[in-house]
Amino acid sequence: MCLGTIAQVIEVHADGRAVVEDHGKRQLVLEMTVSDDDITPGDWVVVQSGFALERISEKEALEALRIRDSQPEATT
C-alpha cells in the first residue's frame, strides 16, 4: 500500500511543478492537482506518487508528522 506523505513547499515553478521537502529529502512534484489557490513556499501539502494532492494547515501538518514519527516502523 502506498500512503501519502506530508511535505513543506520549498520552491514553486511557473510550469506547475514545486519542490517539496520531507525530513530533509527534497522532491519535485506536480502542484496543479491542488484544488484551491496556488501554493507558495512555506505551505504544507499532502504528496503521493509525485503529486501534491492537497494543501493543509501547518497545525494539521505538524500533528500528522508527530503521529507518524511516534509510530514504530512497520515490518513485513
Contact map, one row per residue, 1 for C-alpha under 8 A:
1110000000000000000000000000000000000000000000000000000000000000000000000000
1111000000000000000000000000000000000000000000010000000000000000000000000000
1111100000000000000000000000000000000000000000010000000000000000000000000000
0111110000000000000000000000000000000000000001111000000000000000000000000000
0011111000000000000001000000000000000000000001110000000000000000000000000000
0001111100000000000001000000000000000000000111100000000000001001100000000000
0000111110000000000111000000000000000000000111100000000000000000000000000000
0000011111000000000111000000000000000000111110000000000000000000000000000000
0000001111110000011110000000000000000011111110000000000000000000000000000000
0000000111110000011110000000000000000000110000000000000000000000000000000000
0000000011111000011100000000000000000001100000000000000000000000000000000000
0000000011111101111000000000000000000011100000000000000000000000000000000000
0000000000111111110000000000000000000000000000000000000000000000000000000000
0000000000011111100000000000000000000000000000000000000000000000000000000000
0000000000001111100000000000000000000000000000000000000000000000000000000000
0000000000011111110000000000011100000000000000000000000000000000000000000000
0000000000011111111000000001111100000000000000000000000000000000000000000000
0000000011111001111100000001111000000000000000000000000000000000000000000000
0000000011110000111110000111100000000000000000000000000000000000000000000000
0000001111100000011111000111100000000000000000000000000000000000000000000000
0000001111000000001111111110000000000000000000000000000000000000000000000000
0000111100000000000111111100000000000000000000000000000000000000000000000000
0000000000000000000011111000000000000000000000000000000000000000000000000000
0000000000000000000011111100000000000000000000000000000000000000000000000000
0000000000000000000011111110000000000000000000000000000000000000000000000000
0000000000000000001111011111000000000000000000000000000000000000000000000000
0000000000000000001110001111100000000000000000000000000000000000000000000000
0000000000000000111100000111110000000000000000000100000000000000000000000000
0000000000000000111100000011111000000000000000100111000000000000000000000000
0000000000000001110000000001111110000000000000000111000000000000000000000000
0000000000000001110000000000111111000010000000000011100000000000000000000000
0000000000000001100000000000011111100100000000000001000000000000000000000000
0000000000000000000000000000011111100000000000000011110000000000000000000000
0000000000000000000000000000001111111110000000000001111000000000000000000000
0000000000000000000000000000000111111000000000000000110000000000000000000000
0000000000000000000000000000000001111100000000000000001000000000000000000000
0000000000000000000000000000000001111110000000000000000000000000000000000000
0000000000000000000000000000000101011111000000000000000000000000000000000000
0000000010010000000000000000001001001111101000000000001000000000000000000000
0000000010110000000000000000000000000111111000000000000000000000000000000000
0000000111110000000000000000000000000011111000000000000000000000000000000000
0000000111000000000000000000000000000001111100000000000000000000000000000000
0000000110000000000000000000000000000011111110000000001111000000000000000000
0000011110000000000000000000000000000000011111000000001111001000000000000000
0000011110000000000000000000000000000000001111100001111100001000000000000000
0001111000000000000000000000000000000000000111110001111100000000000000000000
0001111000000000000000000000100000000000000011111111110000000000000000000000
0111100000000000000000000000000000000000000001111111100000000000000000000000
0001000000000000000000000000000000000000000000111110000000000000000000000000
0000000000000000000000000001110000000000000000111111000000000000000000000000
0000000000000000000000000000111010000000000000111111100000000000000000000000
0000000000000000000000000000111111000000000011110111111000000000000000000000
0000000000000000000000000000001011100000000011110011111000000000000000000000
0000000000000000000000000000000011100000000011100001111100000000000000000000
0000000000000000000000000000000001010010001111000001111110000000000000000000
0000000000000000000000000000000000000000001111000000011111011000000000000000
0000000000000000000000000000000000000000001100000000001111111000000000000000
0000000000000000000000000000000000000000001100000000000111111100000000000000
0000000000000000000000000000000000000000000000000000000011111110000000000000
0000000000000000000000000000000000000000000000000000000111111111000000000000
0000010000000000000000000000000000000000000110000000000111111111100000000000
0000000000000000000000000000000000000000000000000000000001111111110000000000
0000000000000000000000000000000000000000000000000000000000111111111000000000
0000010000000000000000000000000000000000000000000000000000011111111100000000
0000010000000000000000000000000000000000000000000000000000001111111110000000
0000000000000000000000000000000000000000000000000000000000000111111111000000
0000000000000000000000000000000000000000000000000000000000000011111111100000
0000000000000000000000000000000000000000000000000000000000000001111111100000
0000000000000000000000000000000000000000000000000000000000000000111111110000
0000000000000000000000000000000000000000000000000000000000000000011111110000
0000000000000000000000000000000000000000000000000000000000000000001111111000
0000000000000000000000000000000000000000000000000000000000000000000011111100
0000000000000000000000000000000000000000000000000000000000000000000000111110
0000000000000000000000000000000000000000000000000000000000000000000000011111
0000000000000000000000000000000000000000000000000000000000000000000000001111
0000000000000000000000000000000000000000000000000000000000000000000000000111
